[in-house]
Amino acid sequence: MDQSSITPNTSNQQLVSNGDNDSATALLQEKQARRRENLRDVSFVEYMTVGILCFINLINYMDRFTIAGVLGDVKKEFAIRDDQAGLLQTVFVVAYMVFAPIFGYLGDRYSRRWIMAGGVALWSLTTFVGSFFTNFGMFAFFRGLVGIGEASYSTIAPTIISDLFVGNVRSKMLAFFYFAIPVGSGLGYIVGSVAGAAAHNWRWGLRVTPFLGAVAVALIAWVMTDPERGQAEDSHIKATSYKADIRSLVRNPSFMLSTLAFTCVAFVTGALAWWGPQFIFLGLTLQPNMQDITLESVSYKFGLVGMFAGALGVPLGSALAQRLRARVRVSGQDSDPLICGFALLASAPLVYLALVCVSAHEATTYLLMFLGMITLNLTWSIVADIILYVVVPPRRSTAEAFQILISHMFGDAGSPYLVGVISESLKKSLGTMPQESPSTSVQFRALQYALFVTCFVEVIGGVFFLLTSIYIVRDKLKVDRAIAEAEAQSAEPSHSNAQEHAAGE
């Protein structure tokens, strides 16, 4: 970490000696440790704030995956191919990741409450208005506007939790927050398929979350609290220039390696979430004696699998991290990236087997997909925790935004489209003539081969997480020392005044 960018005077005047620095760091850690395990000290207002953030995260991800639950109907109405269908999600994610750094910069310097309120209002309104367009270009454009609104929320919300809590209490709250992601994604499939089927129009599936978004805006404006940055850690570190923030993040190996690893998680999640229902539907139609199969029913089941996998996987990952931290007291936090690395390496063969079994055994497919999603979801809350304890408080919104930019740019921004492009290309190599409509068997095999790439990406992500474990302890200690130095510097003027007063007497 570039300490000079945190405390500009440190290079000219050493205010704290090495021994005093270590002592201050130890005192800071001891003071934080007293607040780590005790949920009873959490106030009602703080619980309400976390609950509101979780509710918004839930409807946020419901909105993202509603279209995936009715993708077959969308393709039919707009008469689009697999690559164009994948482009819908790519447009959303590109807008989301491009605007994330802007909101990250604003979130470290201005009112987070009003930035989030404006963002939620924007994505709710554009989701509702976009559902009425019959032109594919305009529909895709409004999906991009939805991404802008959601970027304002996702970059800021975790930093509010970090400023309210420390240690294992923070980990528990982050687990609760990220628990809403897979549950919301699963509900997105369910809401999209059920609402569309009930109204006999898939567009009604998009019109549920905007009303919930209006409620969320009111809760942000009048109920949620916005703590001071670094409040939970008694941090007195001041914000620096955006250039200094980015330079520090790039020089932080734990942050960069965990971001690359999470990019692999985003790639796999984006591809499976977008194409999973369509792929399973094609596979089931190839099974003998399978009747009355609809994409809506498959989306409903896939949503349930994803929801329960997330409901189990996210808190399980957080619980494992907290348990191992308590046992590995000397090396501190180094167990966190190890859990994530081994989870991804375990997920890869499970996802591969699920992709292979789908045309033969329905129950086995859902079981393997469920297990693969559980191991994938183990990483969510742990990665969020890693960012917050290896980055100083006034840079955390920027760090969240930077990770969103990288993970989506090279992850789920392109994975749905890439899988669609590979699928379309394979259809030609599998013997389909340009003038012919590909058979169900050809469509299934093309999409299956395209989705195999997710297994290789999971292995790469696991390796990046294991590399993160080499640097994690050192980088967290740097943050603790920076906070301790800033606290010592802020206390020194008052100490000097007290000495002068005593001398006068």
RODO-2510 file (C-alpha; in nm, 4 decimals, decimal comma):
residues 505
     n   res          X          Y          Z
     1     m     0,0000     0,0000     0,0000
     2     d     0,1267     0,3491    -0,0849
     3     q     0,1391     0,4963     0,2622
     4     s     0,2496     0,8399     0,1396
     5     s    -0,0805     0,8829    -0,0386
     6     i    -0,2649     0,8126     0,2867
     7     t    -0,0628     1,0311     0,5200
     8     p     0,1116     1,2950     0,3045
     9     n     0,3395     1,4222     0,5809
    10     t     0,4776     1,0808     0,6695
    11     s     0,7577     1,1010     0,4138
    12     n     0,8882     1,4288     0,5643
    13     q     0,8294     1,3707     0,9321
    14     q     0,8038     1,0339     1,1057
    15     l     0,5402     1,0922     1,3711
    16     v     0,5317     0,7408     1,5054
    17     s     0,8346     0,5173     1,5555
    18     n     0,8247     0,1530     1,4480
    19     g     0,7818     0,0337     1,8046
    20     d     0,5085     0,2881     1,8780
    21     n     0,3452     0,2049     1,5447
    22     d     0,3246    -0,1646     1,6262
    23     s     0,1949    -0,0803     1,9721
    24     a    -0,0733     0,1476     1,8275
    25     t    -0,1702    -0,1202     1,5797
    26     a    -0,2025    -0,3763     1,8586
    27     l    -0,4182    -0,1377     2,0627
    28     l    -0,6372    -0,0712     1,7596
    29     q    -0,6829    -0,4431     1,6932
    30     e    -0,7620    -0,5046     2,0594
    31     k    -1,0204    -0,2271     2,0599
    32     q    -1,1810    -0,3651     1,7427
    33     a    -1,1727    -0,7207     1,8783
    34     r    -1,3955    -0,6170     2,1683
    35     r    -1,6658    -0,5376     1,9120
    36     r    -1,6118    -0,8427     1,6908
    37     e    -1,8249    -1,1186     1,8316
    38     n    -2,1035    -0,9324     2,0088
    39     l    -2,4163    -0,8890     1,7969
    40     r    -2,5976    -0,7651     2,1073
    41     d    -2,4206    -0,4311     2,0715
    42     v    -2,5718    -0,3758     1,7261
    43     s    -2,8406    -0,1085     1,7489
    44     f    -3,1898    -0,1287     1,6032
    45     v    -3,1073     0,1469     1,3521
    46     e    -2,8011    -0,0480     1,2336
    47     y    -3,0093    -0,3629     1,1907
    48     m    -3,2630    -0,1602     0,9944
    49     t    -2,9900    -0,0201     0,7702
    50     v    -2,8531    -0,3660     0,6898
    51     g    -3,2074    -0,4960     0,6336
    52     i    -3,2818    -0,2158     0,3864
    53     l    -2,9564    -0,2791     0,1995
    54     c    -3,0398    -0,6507     0,1796
    55     f    -3,3921    -0,5794     0,0524
    56     i    -3,2554    -0,3561    -0,2237
    57     n    -2,9900    -0,6124    -0,3135
    58     l    -3,2646    -0,8736    -0,3393
    59     i    -3,4786    -0,6759    -0,5843
    60     n    -3,1625    -0,5618    -0,7638
    61     y    -3,0764    -0,9182    -0,8613
    62     m    -3,4411    -1,0090    -0,9191
    63     d    -3,4450    -0,7410    -1,1862
    64     r    -3,1215    -0,8621    -1,3468
    65     f    -3,2410    -1,2183    -1,4053
    66     t    -3,6102    -1,1730    -1,4773
    67     i    -3,5375    -1,1704    -1,8503
    68     a    -3,3334    -1,4907    -1,8224
    69     g    -3,6461    -1,6622    -1,6886
    70     v    -3,8418    -1,5732    -2,0030
    71     l    -3,5554    -1,5706    -2,2527
    72     g    -3,7305    -1,8074    -2,4922
    73     d    -4,0302    -1,5733    -2,5169
    74     v    -3,8026    -1,2729    -2,5635
    75     k    -3,6176    -1,4450    -2,8483
    76     k    -3,9446    -1,5429    -3,0120
    77     e    -4,1033    -1,1969    -2,9962
    78     f    -3,7981    -1,0061    -3,1193
    79     a    -3,6956    -1,2870    -3,3616
    80     i    -3,3344    -1,2868    -3,2391
    81     r    -3,0632    -1,5540    -3,2283
    82     d    -2,8518    -1,6804    -2,9367
    83     d    -2,5783    -1,4207    -2,9846
    84     q    -2,8295    -1,1331    -2,9868
    85     a    -3,0034    -1,2762    -2,6816
    86     g    -2,6701    -1,2858    -2,4995
    87     l    -2,6084    -0,9271    -2,6107
    88     l    -2,9046    -0,8121    -2,3987
    89     q    -2,7216    -0,9059    -2,0808
    90     t    -2,3920    -0,7765    -2,2158
    91     v    -2,5405    -0,4301    -2,2820
    92     f    -2,6672    -0,4192    -1,9244
    93     v    -2,3360    -0,5260    -1,7719
    94     v    -2,1255    -0,2940    -1,9919
    95     a    -2,3247     0,0085    -1,8766
    96     y    -2,3066    -0,1216    -1,5206
    97     m    -1,9288    -0,1585    -1,5199
    98     v    -1,8517     0,1646    -1,7103
    99     f    -2,0438     0,3808    -1,4642
   100     a    -1,9272     0,1943    -1,1524
   101     p    -1,5966     0,3908    -1,1228
   102     i    -1,7880     0,7190    -1,1414
   103     f    -2,0153     0,6190    -0,8556
   104     g    -1,7176     0,4769    -0,6670
   105     y    -1,5463     0,8166    -0,6796
   106     l    -1,8654     0,9940    -0,5689
   107     g    -1,9333     0,7368    -0,2971
   108     d    -1,5991     0,8060    -0,1269
   109     r    -1,6654     1,1809    -0,1174
   110     y    -2,0368     1,2662    -0,1143
   111     s    -2,3646     1,1535     0,0461
   112     r    -2,4053     0,7824    -0,0150
   113     r    -2,7712     0,7924     0,0829
   114     w    -2,8772     1,0264    -0,1973
   115     i    -2,6520     0,8638    -0,4585
   116     m    -2,8166     0,5282    -0,3868
   117     a    -3,1680     0,6741    -0,3779
   118     g    -3,1173     0,8329    -0,7199
   119     g    -2,9703     0,5130    -0,8632
   120     v    -3,2525     0,2886    -0,7398
   121     a    -3,5090     0,5356    -0,8748
   122     l    -3,3323     0,5344    -1,2137
   123     w    -3,3186     0,1570    -1,2600
   124     s    -3,6759     0,1099    -1,1374
   125     l    -3,8094     0,3693    -1,3804
   126     t    -3,6074     0,2486    -1,6801
   127     t    -3,7045    -0,1155    -1,6149
   128     f    -4,0720    -0,0212    -1,6146
   129     v    -4,0555     0,2054    -1,9215
   130     g    -3,8357    -0,0389    -2,1142
   131     s    -4,0902    -0,3179    -2,0736
   132     f    -4,3247    -0,1380    -2,3163
   133     f    -4,0873    -0,1170    -2,6155
   134     t    -4,1487    -0,3486    -2,9098
   135     n    -3,8290    -0,2483    -3,0918
   136     f    -3,5293    -0,4629    -2,9965
   137     g    -3,2805    -0,1759    -3,0227
   138     m    -3,4747     0,0473    -2,7822
   139     f    -3,5377    -0,2441    -2,5480
   140     a    -3,1634    -0,3170    -2,5339
   141     f    -3,0866     0,0544    -2,4842
   142     f    -3,3113     0,0727    -2,1788
   143     r    -3,1481    -0,2398    -2,0367
   144     g    -2,8263    -0,0401    -2,0490
   145     l    -2,9889     0,2451    -1,8558
   146     v    -3,0929    -0,0077    -1,5905
   147     g    -2,7249    -0,0987    -1,5518
   148     i    -2,6328     0,2651    -1,4823
   149     g    -2,8806     0,2851    -1,1967
   150     e    -2,7720    -0,0440    -1,0438
   151     a    -2,4039     0,0582    -1,0565
   152     s    -2,4737     0,3412    -0,8128
   153     y    -2,6021     0,0985    -0,5525
   154     s    -2,3630    -0,1942    -0,5846
   155     t    -2,0477     0,0154    -0,5456
   156     i    -2,1632     0,1878    -0,2270
   157     a    -2,3785    -0,0508    -0,0218
   158     p    -2,0951    -0,2795     0,1062
   159     t    -1,8945     0,0220     0,2250
   160     i    -2,1814     0,1320     0,4505
   161     i    -2,1718    -0,2093     0,6182
   162     s    -1,7940    -0,1802     0,6561
   163     d    -1,8334     0,1565     0,8304
   164     l    -2,0856     0,0150     1,0781
   165     f    -1,9097    -0,3080     1,1828
   166     v    -1,5697    -0,4756     1,2147
   167     g    -1,4351    -0,8304     1,2410
   168     n    -1,6725    -1,1250     1,2512
   169     v    -1,9765    -0,9026     1,3046
   170     r    -1,8949    -0,7395     0,9724
   171     s    -1,8541    -1,0838     0,8151
   172     k    -2,1960    -1,1915     0,9434
   173     m    -2,3617    -0,8776     0,8078
   174     l    -2,1881    -0,9153     0,4717
   175     a    -2,3055    -1,2765     0,4561
   176     f    -2,6606    -1,1545     0,5160
   177     f    -2,6154    -0,8876     0,2473
   178     y    -2,4715    -1,1236    -0,0162
   179     f    -2,7219    -1,3912     0,0780
   180     a    -2,9684    -1,1721    -0,1141
   181     i    -2,7772    -1,2125    -0,4422
   182     p    -2,8443    -1,5809    -0,5220
   183     v    -3,1863    -1,5642    -0,3556
   184     g    -3,2769    -1,2566    -0,5601
   185     s    -3,1420    -1,4161    -0,8767
   186     g    -3,3532    -1,7251    -0,8150
   187     l    -3,6591    -1,5135    -0,7469
   188     g    -3,5899    -1,3318    -1,0736
   189     y    -3,6369    -1,6541    -1,2694
   190     i    -3,9466    -1,7388    -1,0681
   191     v    -4,1073    -1,3946    -1,0878
   192     g    -4,0324    -1,3664    -1,4582
   193     s    -4,1754    -1,7062    -1,5470
   194     v    -4,4735    -1,6999    -1,3078
   195     a    -4,5821    -1,3400    -1,3744
   196     g    -4,5368    -1,3847    -1,7485
   197     a    -4,7355    -1,7073    -1,7520
   198     a    -5,0141    -1,5603    -1,5361
   199     a    -5,0509    -1,2535    -1,7578
   200     h    -4,9832    -1,4480    -2,0822
   201     n    -4,7248    -1,1786    -2,1543
   202     w    -4,3576    -1,2039    -2,0519
   203     r    -4,3349    -0,8235    -2,0171
   204     w    -4,5337    -0,8300    -1,6935
   205     g    -4,2449    -1,0130    -1,5317
   206     l    -4,0381    -0,6931    -1,5705
   207     r    -4,3032    -0,4758    -1,4049
   208     v    -4,2869    -0,6289    -1,0566
   209     t    -3,9517    -0,4981    -0,9280
   210     p    -4,0120    -0,1289    -1,0197
   211     f    -4,2883    -0,1052    -0,7600
   212     l    -4,0603    -0,2623    -0,4986
   213     g    -3,7911    -0,0144    -0,6084
   214     a    -4,0204     0,2786    -0,5202
   215     v    -4,0510     0,1385    -0,1677
   216     a    -3,6725     0,1049    -0,1512
   217     v    -3,6185     0,4711    -0,2438
   218     a    -3,8452     0,5796     0,0427
   219     l    -3,6597     0,3546     0,2882
   220     i    -3,3207     0,4927     0,1806
   221     a    -3,4356     0,8530     0,2111
   222     w    -3,6115     0,8348     0,5485
   223     v    -3,4981     0,5270     0,7400
   224     m    -3,1450     0,4197     0,6436
   225     t    -2,8439     0,5656     0,8249
   226     d    -2,5238     0,6744     0,6472
   227     p    -2,2288     0,6417     0,8914
   228     e    -1,9063     0,8388     0,8711
   229     r    -1,6393     0,6703     0,6610
   230     g    -1,4188     0,4545     0,8827
   231     q    -1,6509     0,4989     1,1819
   232     a    -1,6378     0,1372     1,2985
   233     e    -1,2573     0,1298     1,2923
   234     d    -1,2102     0,4765     1,4462
   235     s    -1,0302     0,5693     1,1264
   236     h    -0,9141     0,9277     1,0767
   237     i    -0,7653     0,8728     0,7311
   238     k    -0,8679     1,1465     0,4884
   239     a    -0,9667     1,0923     0,1254
   240     t    -0,6928     1,1474    -0,1306
   241     s    -0,6968     1,2142    -0,5050
   242     y    -0,8548     0,9630    -0,7399
   243     k    -0,5172     0,9068    -0,9059
   244     a    -0,3606     0,8192    -0,5703
   245     d    -0,6503     0,5843    -0,4924
   246     i    -0,6103     0,3923    -0,8173
   247     r    -0,2304     0,3774    -0,7850
   248     s    -0,2623     0,2315    -0,4361
   249     l    -0,5171    -0,0305    -0,5461
   250     v    -0,3064    -0,1430    -0,8410
   251     r    -0,0061    -0,1876    -0,6057
   252     n    -0,2130    -0,3962    -0,3636
   253     p    -0,1526    -0,7630    -0,4609
   254     s    -0,4292    -0,9057    -0,2395
   255     f    -0,6835    -0,6717    -0,3945
   256     m    -0,5690    -0,7297    -0,7539
   257     l    -0,5409    -1,1100    -0,7304
   258     s    -0,8752    -1,1483    -0,5523
   259     t    -1,0316    -0,9207    -0,8158
   260     l    -0,8971    -1,1414    -1,0968
   261     a    -1,0268    -1,4479    -0,9134
   262     f    -1,3683    -1,2897    -0,8657
   263     t    -1,3685    -1,2033    -1,2370
   264     c    -1,3670    -1,5777    -1,3035
   265     v    -1,6576    -1,6209    -1,0599
   266     a    -1,8500    -1,3460    -1,2422
   267     f    -1,7755    -1,5070    -1,5803
   268     v    -1,9134    -1,8439    -1,4723
   269     t    -2,2103    -1,6992    -1,2857
   270     g    -2,3072    -1,4784    -1,5788
   271     a    -2,2892    -1,7585    -1,8343
   272     l    -2,4762    -2,0174    -1,6264
   273     a    -2,7388    -1,7730    -1,5025
   274     w    -2,8193    -1,6490    -1,8527
   275     w    -2,8077    -1,9763    -2,0463
   276     g    -2,8848    -2,2334    -1,7748
   277     p    -3,2657    -2,2526    -1,8158
   278     q    -3,2466    -2,2554    -2,1961
   279     f    -2,9778    -2,5263    -2,1938
   280     i    -3,1607    -2,7526    -1,9471
   281     f    -3,4842    -2,7087    -2,1430
   282     l    -3,3137    -2,8241    -2,4645
   283     g    -3,1547    -3,1202    -2,2842
   284     l    -3,4812    -3,2353    -2,1299
   285     t    -3,6623    -3,2279    -2,4632
   286     l    -3,4112    -3,4849    -2,5902
   287     q    -3,5001    -3,7324    -2,3148
   288     p    -3,7506    -4,0029    -2,4134
   289     n    -4,0935    -3,9981    -2,2493
   290     m    -4,0554    -3,6362    -2,1388
   291     q    -4,3843    -3,4554    -2,1974
   292     d    -4,5281    -3,1121    -2,1226
   293     i    -4,1885    -2,9503    -2,0797
   294     t    -4,1961    -2,5719    -2,0939
   295     l    -3,9217    -2,3139    -2,0586
   296     e    -4,1258    -2,1460    -1,7835
   297     s    -4,1309    -2,4636    -1,5726
   298     v    -3,7571    -2,5178    -1,6240
   299     s    -3,6845    -2,1547    -1,5312
   300     y    -3,8936    -2,1965    -1,2173
   301     k    -3,6995    -2,5070    -1,1103
   302     f    -3,3655    -2,3518    -1,2029
   303     g    -3,4554    -2,0458    -0,9977
   304     l    -3,5391    -2,2624    -0,6971
   305     v    -3,2099    -2,4504    -0,7304
   306     g    -3,0132    -2,1256    -0,7516
   307     m    -3,2035    -1,9704    -0,4636
   308     f    -3,1527    -2,2616    -0,2242
   309     a    -2,7905    -2,3066    -0,3318
   310     g    -2,7238    -1,9435    -0,2504
   311     a    -2,9219    -1,9583     0,0717
   312     l    -2,6918    -2,2391     0,1854
   313     g    -2,3652    -2,1479     0,0137
   314     v    -2,3257    -1,7804     0,1100
   315     p    -2,3718    -1,8216     0,4891
   316     l    -2,1742    -2,1461     0,4812
   317     g    -1,8776    -1,9656     0,3249
   318     s    -1,8965    -1,6909     0,5859
   319     a    -1,9245    -1,9446     0,8705
   320     l    -1,6237    -2,1400     0,7433
   321     a    -1,4181    -1,8225     0,7210
   322     q    -1,5066    -1,7158     1,0758
   323     r    -1,4348    -2,0629     1,2153
   324     l    -1,0952    -2,0920     1,0463
   325     r    -0,9926    -1,7384     1,1429
   326     a    -1,0476    -1,8273     1,5075
   327     r    -0,8283    -2,1356     1,4747
   328     v    -0,5492    -1,9815     1,2675
   329     r    -0,4628    -1,7022     1,5079
   330     v    -0,0996    -1,6565     1,4029
   331     s    -0,1528    -1,6117     1,0311
   332     g    -0,4748    -1,4146     1,0722
   333     q    -0,6933    -1,3896     0,7640
   334     d    -0,5012    -1,6150     0,5236
   335     s    -0,7707    -1,8851     0,5361
   336     d    -1,0204    -1,6669     0,3469
   337     p    -0,8698    -1,6940    -0,0042
   338     l    -0,7902    -2,0627     0,0545
   339     i    -1,1591    -2,1365     0,1152
   340     c    -1,2500    -1,9510    -0,2053
   341     g    -0,9782    -2,1241    -0,4084
   342     f    -1,0696    -2,4769    -0,3058
   343     a    -1,4406    -2,3965    -0,3505
   344     l    -1,3893    -2,3017    -0,7162
   345     l    -1,1689    -2,6051    -0,7809
   346     a    -1,4454    -2,8249    -0,6371
   347     s    -1,7177    -2,6498    -0,8353
   348     a    -1,5565    -2,7086    -1,1765
   349     p    -1,6101    -3,0896    -1,1992
   350     l    -1,9601    -3,0579    -1,0516
   351     v    -2,0651    -2,8088    -1,3190
   352     y    -1,9062    -3,0253    -1,5898
   353     l    -2,0992    -3,3340    -1,4785
   354     a    -2,4213    -3,1328    -1,4634
   355     l    -2,3696    -3,0201    -1,8235
   356     v    -2,3055    -3,3794    -1,9324
   357     c    -2,5992    -3,5399    -1,7496
   358     v    -2,8768    -3,3061    -1,8564
   359     s    -2,9897    -3,5049    -2,1613
   360     a    -3,0097    -3,8306    -1,9643
   361     h    -3,1020    -3,7695    -1,5982
   362     e    -3,3105    -3,4699    -1,4925
   363     a    -3,2865    -3,5184    -1,1143
   364     t    -2,9099    -3,5811    -1,1271
   365     t    -2,8631    -3,2674    -1,3347
   366     y    -3,0405    -3,0463    -1,0832
   367     l    -2,8541    -3,2100    -0,7940
   368     l    -2,5130    -3,1578    -0,9541
   369     m    -2,6028    -2,8005    -1,0504
   370     f    -2,7161    -2,7394    -0,6932
   371     l    -2,3835    -2,8662    -0,5527
   372     g    -2,1846    -2,6716    -0,8122
   373     m    -2,3712    -2,3512    -0,7233
   374     i    -2,3214    -2,4051    -0,3491
   375     t    -1,9436    -2,4245    -0,3890
   376     l    -1,9490    -2,1237    -0,6236
   377     n    -2,1536    -1,9214    -0,3729
   378     l    -1,9070    -1,9916    -0,0917
   379     t    -1,6915    -1,7117    -0,2324
   380     w    -1,9366    -1,4182    -0,2406
   381     s    -1,9267    -1,2790     0,1135
   382     i    -1,5622    -1,3773     0,1676
   383     v    -1,4414    -1,1800    -0,1352
   384     a    -1,6375    -0,8769    -0,0167
   385     d    -1,4769    -0,9072     0,3258
   386     i    -1,1289    -0,9334     0,1721
   387     i    -1,1714    -0,6035    -0,0124
   388     l    -1,2852    -0,4248     0,3014
   389     y    -0,9942    -0,5330     0,5210
   390     v    -0,7111    -0,4907     0,2675
   391     v    -0,8222    -0,1391     0,1606
   392     v    -0,8331     0,1692     0,3869
   393     p    -1,1814     0,3169     0,4601
   394     p    -1,1762     0,6286     0,2338
   395     r    -1,0890     0,4130    -0,0684
   396     r    -1,3432     0,1345    -0,0302
   397     s    -1,6114     0,2666    -0,2654
   398     t    -1,3417     0,3177    -0,5279
   399     a    -1,2143    -0,0352    -0,4624
   400     e    -1,5661    -0,1790    -0,4998
   401     a    -1,6111     0,0149    -0,8228
   402     f    -1,2726    -0,0920    -0,9582
   403     q    -1,3501    -0,4553    -0,8843
   404     i    -1,6906    -0,4228    -1,0503
   405     l    -1,5253    -0,2713    -1,3574
   406     i    -1,2634    -0,5456    -1,3919
   407     s    -1,4817    -0,8424    -1,2930
   408     h    -1,7650    -0,7436    -1,5253
   409     m    -1,5472    -0,6242    -1,8125
   410     f    -1,3698    -0,9589    -1,8334
   411     g    -1,6400    -1,1630    -1,6602
   412     d    -2,0151    -1,1560    -1,7047
   413     a    -2,0194    -0,8613    -1,9476
   414     g    -1,8910    -1,0886    -2,2184
   415     s    -1,9640    -1,4435    -2,1026
   416     p    -2,3344    -1,4589    -2,2077
   417     y    -2,2484    -1,3107    -2,5461
   418     l    -1,9337    -1,5235    -2,5846
   419     v    -2,1268    -1,8422    -2,5101
   420     g    -2,3935    -1,7340    -2,7599
   421     v    -2,1320    -1,6657    -3,0283
   422     i    -1,9568    -2,0001    -2,9699
   423     s    -2,2938    -2,1757    -2,9803
   424     e    -2,3907    -2,0162    -3,3114
   425     s    -2,0501    -2,1009    -3,4588
   426     l    -2,0730    -2,4639    -3,3448
   427     k    -2,4145    -2,5050    -3,5016
   428     k    -2,2511    -2,4545    -3,8406
   429     s    -1,9710    -2,7014    -3,7684
   430     l    -2,2265    -2,9569    -3,6469
   431     g    -2,3791    -2,9724    -3,9922
   432     t    -2,6510    -2,7076    -3,9984
   433     m    -2,6825    -2,5245    -4,3296
   434     p    -2,7257    -2,1445    -4,3183
   435     q    -3,0756    -2,1716    -4,4693
   436     e    -3,1862    -2,4445    -4,2309
   437     s    -3,3228    -2,4160    -3,8808
   438     p    -3,0977    -2,6210    -3,6490
   439     s    -3,2533    -2,9260    -3,4858
   440     t    -3,3020    -2,9454    -3,1099
   441     s    -3,0141    -3,1913    -3,0868
   442     v    -2,7777    -2,9553    -3,2681
   443     q    -2,8888    -2,6582    -3,0565
   444     f    -2,8311    -2,8575    -2,7389
   445     r    -2,4864    -2,9879    -2,8322
   446     a    -2,3695    -2,6460    -2,9541
   447     l    -2,4767    -2,4775    -2,6312
   448     q    -2,3323    -2,7616    -2,4213
   449     y    -1,9885    -2,7367    -2,5805
   450     a    -1,9982    -2,3574    -2,5443
   451     l    -2,0786    -2,3831    -2,1720
   452     f    -1,7851    -2,6183    -2,1074
   453     v    -1,5629    -2,3086    -2,1098
   454     t    -1,7022    -2,2167    -1,7664
   455     c    -1,5320    -2,5197    -1,6109
   456     f    -1,1884    -2,4082    -1,7318
   457     v    -1,2495    -2,0545    -1,6064
   458     e    -1,3372    -2,1868    -1,2594
   459     v    -1,0009    -2,3627    -1,2366
   460     i    -0,8198    -2,0409    -1,3327
   461     g    -1,0145    -1,8519    -1,0658
   462     g    -0,9207    -2,1086    -0,8041
   463     v    -0,5517    -2,0597    -0,8830
   464     f    -0,5832    -1,6808    -0,8459
   465     f    -0,7456    -1,7224    -0,5038
   466     l    -0,4635    -1,9514    -0,3888
   467     l    -0,2099    -1,6898    -0,4996
   468     t    -0,4001    -1,4264    -0,2989
   469     s    -0,3330    -1,6227     0,0215
   470     i     0,0387    -1,5464    -0,0107
   471     y    -0,0116    -1,1710     0,0388
   472     i    -0,3332    -1,1400     0,2408
   473     v    -0,1842    -1,1170     0,5929
   474     r     0,0740    -0,8575     0,4978
   475     d    -0,1774    -0,6338     0,3197
   476     k    -0,4285    -0,6431     0,6045
   477     l    -0,1558    -0,5505     0,8517
   478     k    -0,0680    -0,2499     0,6325
   479     v    -0,4261    -0,1250     0,6603
   480     d    -0,4273    -0,1672     1,0393
   481     r    -0,0999     0,0235     1,0646
   482     a    -0,2259     0,3046     0,8405
   483     i    -0,5365     0,3451     1,0580
   484     a    -0,3253     0,3378     1,3748
   485     e    -0,0857     0,6009     1,2372
   486     a    -0,3722     0,8304     1,1362
   487     e    -0,5298     0,7917     1,4807
   488     a    -0,1986     0,8707     1,6492
   489     q    -0,1525     1,1808     1,4333
   490     s    -0,5040     1,3060     1,5051
   491     a    -0,4510     1,2559     1,8794
   492     e    -0,1139     1,4338     1,8898
   493     p    -0,2417     1,7955     1,8642
   494     s    -0,4751     1,7510     2,1593
   495     h    -0,1920     1,5846     2,3530
   496     s     0,0345     1,8822     2,2797
   497     n    -0,2339     2,1275     2,3904
   498     a    -0,2725     1,9370     2,7168
   499     q     0,1021     1,9562     2,7753
   500     e     0,1036     2,3319     2,7072
   501     h    -0,1865     2,3810     2,9471
   502     a    -0,0039     2,1841     3,2164
   503     a     0,3117     2,3854     3,1611
   504     g     0,1185     2,7116     3,1958
   505     e    -0,0203     2,6012     3,5290
***
